[in-house]
């Protein structure tokens, strides 16, 4: 199992208060064949000094201005050499030390192009807000508002070469658009790992304000239209409702 290299990309910008916990979550994984890449957007708050403490265990580190989170992720993808690629944002941590071992085993046993799992939303005080149980993907599920949580999304690196990386035209829906493009439009094979993969802190960019939420809906709608969702207006309404059904 250890011969399958997994590239983990962390994107950071002025994240001094949180990045230490994120980095240590990666370095604590029991799975050893990990390539760790950190793409920083030019932090000025001390983030770089924290990253410097771990430089011997980070394979690639870049700090320079970028065009946002998905531009930074694309830089990481371009550097990645692992057969499998995933991301871990600075607000997030792996749920336990065996997550990447389970992901590697899932790829090897299933032969799938994509592996995804479940996610916990964590309140600022550390309490659990809700659990996102993804469920197994069924063909056409995106038409009904389904989606997997992007922080649990791992895919074969070759998919980026075949279908492209994150499209910056879709704003905060860049991750949703990519998953639509891979799974819904191009019919790559998937495997649902029924396990909590990531503990995610609440307060993402798309939910920061009502104005951002409206913009996120517009971005989602455009992503649906771009990637062949049958009824975008219908799906845009179902998408948050479907999420509620996936939360326990």
C-alpha positions in Angstrom: 0.0 0.0 0.0 2.9 2.4 0.8 3.9 2.6 -2.9 1.0 4.9 -3.8 2.2 8.5 -3.3 -0.4 11.0 -2.2 0.3 14.7 -2.8 -1.4 17.0 -0.2 -1.7 20.7 -1.0 -2.3 23.3 1.7 -3.1 26.9 0.5 -2.4 29.6 3.0 -2.6 33.4 3.4 -2.1 35.2 6.7 -3.1 32.0 8.6 -0.6 32.2 11.5 -3.1 31.3 14.1 -4.2 28.1 12.4 -1.6 26.7 10.1 0.5 25.0 12.7 -2.4 22.7 13.6 -3.0 22.0 9.9 0.6 21.1 9.2 0.9 18.9 12.2 -2.2 17.1 11.2 -0.5 16.2 7.9 2.8 15.2 9.4 1.1 13.0 12.0 -0.4 10.7 9.4 0.6 7.0 9.7 0.8 6.7 5.9 4.4 7.5 5.0 4.3 8.0 1.2 3.1 11.6 1.3 4.3 14.6 -0.7 3.4 17.8 1.2 3.1 21.1 -0.7 2.3 24.5 0.8 1.4 27.4 -1.5 1.3 30.7 0.4 -0.1 33.9 -1.1 2.5 36.2 0.4 1.6 36.2 4.0 2.8 39.1 6.2 1.4 38.0 9.6 4.0 35.5 10.7 2.6 32.5 8.8 5.9 32.1 7.0 7.8 31.9 10.2 5.5 29.0 11.4 6.0 27.2 8.1 9.7 27.6 8.4 9.7 25.4 11.5 8.6 22.5 9.4 10.6 23.1 6.3 12.6 19.8 6.5 9.3 17.9 6.2 7.7 20.0 3.5 8.5 18.9 -0.1 7.6 22.1 -1.9 6.9 25.6 -0.4 6.1 28.7 -2.4 5.2 32.1 -1.1 4.1 34.7 -3.7 1.0 36.7 -4.7 -1.7 34.8 -6.4 -5.2 35.2 -7.8 -7.0 33.5 -5.0 -7.4 30.0 -3.5 -8.0 28.1 -6.7 -5.0 29.8 -8.5 -2.9 28.7 -5.5 -4.3 25.1 -5.7 -3.5 25.0 -9.4 0.1 26.0 -8.5 0.2 23.1 -6.1 -1.2 20.7 -8.7 1.5 21.7 -11.2 4.2 20.8 -8.6 2.6 17.6 -7.5 4.2 14.3 -8.4 2.0 11.9 -6.5 -0.5 9.6 -8.2 -3.2 10.9 -6.0 -3.9 14.6 -5.1 -5.9 16.1 -2.3 -6.1 19.4 -0.4 -6.2 20.4 3.3 -7.0 24.0 4.0 -5.4 25.9 6.8 -8.7 26.0 8.8 -9.0 22.2 8.6 -7.4 19.1 10.1 -7.5 15.4 9.4 -10.0 13.6 11.6 -7.4 11.0 12.7 -3.9 9.8 11.9 -5.1 6.9 9.7 -7.1 9.0 7.1 -4.5 8.9 4.3 -3.9 5.2 4.8 -7.6 4.6 4.4 -7.7 6.8 1.3 -4.8 5.0 -0.3 -6.4 1.6 0.5 -9.7 2.8 -1.0 -8.0 3.7 -4.3 -6.1 0.5 -4.5 -9.0 -1.8 -3.6 -11.6 0.0 -5.8 -9.6 1.2 -8.7 -11.7 4.4 -8.7 -10.6 7.7 -10.1 -12.0 9.7 -7.2 -12.3 8.9 -3.5 -14.4 11.1 -1.1 -15.8 10.8 2.4 -17.5 12.6 5.3 -16.8 15.8 7.1 -17.4 17.4 10.5 -18.1 21.1 10.9 -16.5 22.4 14.0 -17.6 25.5 15.9 -15.0 28.1 17.1 -15.3 26.7 20.7 -14.4 23.2 19.4 -18.0 21.7 19.6 -19.4 19.7 16.6 -21.9 21.8 14.6 -22.9 19.1 12.2 -21.7 16.1 10.3 -21.9 15.9 6.5 -22.5 12.3 5.5 -21.8 12.3 1.7 -23.4 9.0 0.7 -22.6 7.0 -2.3 -22.7 8.8 -5.7 -25.4 7.7 -8.2 -25.3 8.8 -11.8 -27.2 12.1 -12.2 -27.1 13.0 -8.5 -25.7 16.4 -9.3 -29.0 17.2 -11.1 -30.7 16.8 -7.7 -28.3 19.0 -5.7 -25.9 16.4 -4.5 -22.2 17.1 -4.0 -19.4 15.6 -1.9 -17.5 17.9 0.5 -14.5 19.2 -1.4 -12.1 18.9 1.6 -12.6 15.1 1.4 -12.2 15.0 -2.4 -9.1 13.0 -3.6 -8.5 12.1 -7.2 -5.9 10.6 -9.6 -3.5 13.3 -10.7 -4.0 12.3 -14.3 -7.5 13.7 -14.2 -6.2 17.3 -14.1 -4.2 16.6 -17.2 -7.3 15.1 -19.0 -10.0 17.5 -17.8 -8.2 20.6 -16.6 -7.5 22.1 -13.1 -9.6 24.6 -11.1 -11.3 27.3 -13.3 -10.9 30.7 -11.8 -13.9 32.1 -13.6 -16.3 30.4 -11.1 -15.3 32.3 -7.9 -16.1 30.4 -4.7 -17.7 27.7 -6.8 -14.3 26.7 -8.3 -14.2 23.5 -6.3 -17.9 22.6 -7.1 -17.3 23.3 -10.8 -14.3 21.0 -10.9 -16.2 18.1 -9.1 -19.1 18.6 -11.6 -16.7 18.5 -14.5 -14.9 15.4 -13.3 -17.8 13.3 -11.9 -21.0 14.6 -13.6 -19.8 15.6 -17.0 -16.9 13.3 -17.7 -18.2 10.3 -15.7 -15.0 9.4 -13.8 -15.4 6.5 -11.4 -15.9 7.2 -7.7 -15.6 5.5 -4.4 -17.4 6.6 -1.2 -15.2 6.1 1.9 -17.8 6.1 4.7 -15.5 7.7 7.3 -14.9 11.2 8.7 -12.0 12.5 6.7 -11.7 16.1 7.8 -12.7 18.3 10.8 -13.5 21.7 9.2 -13.7 25.0 11.0 -16.8 27.1 10.2 -16.7 30.5 8.6 -15.8 29.8 4.9 -15.5 32.6 2.4 -18.7 31.8 0.5 -20.8 32.0 3.7 -19.1 35.1 5.2 -22.1 37.5 4.4 -25.4 37.5 2.6 -23.8 39.3 -0.3 -21.2 36.5 -0.6 -23.9 33.9 -0.3 -25.8 35.4 -3.2 -22.6 35.5 -5.3 -21.9 31.9 -4.4 -25.4 30.9 -5.7 -24.7 32.7 -9.0 -21.3 31.0 -9.3 -23.0 27.6 -8.6 -25.6 28.3 -11.2 -23.0 29.1 -13.8 -21.0 26.0 -12.9 -24.1 23.9 -13.4 -24.9 25.4 -16.8 -21.3 24.9 -17.9 -21.3 21.2 -17.0 -24.6 19.9 -18.2 -26.8 19.9 -15.1 -30.2 19.3 -16.5 -32.2 21.9 -14.5 -29.9 24.5 -13.0 -32.7 26.7 -11.5 -34.2 23.6 -9.9 -30.8 22.3 -8.8 -29.7 25.6 -7.2 -32.7 25.3 -4.9 -32.2 21.7 -4.2 -28.5 22.0 -3.4 -28.8 23.6 0.1 -31.8 21.3 0.8 -29.9 18.3 -0.2 -27.0 19.3 2.1 -29.4 19.5 5.0 -30.5 15.9 4.3 -26.8 14.9 4.3 -26.2 16.5 7.7 -26.8 14.5 10.8 
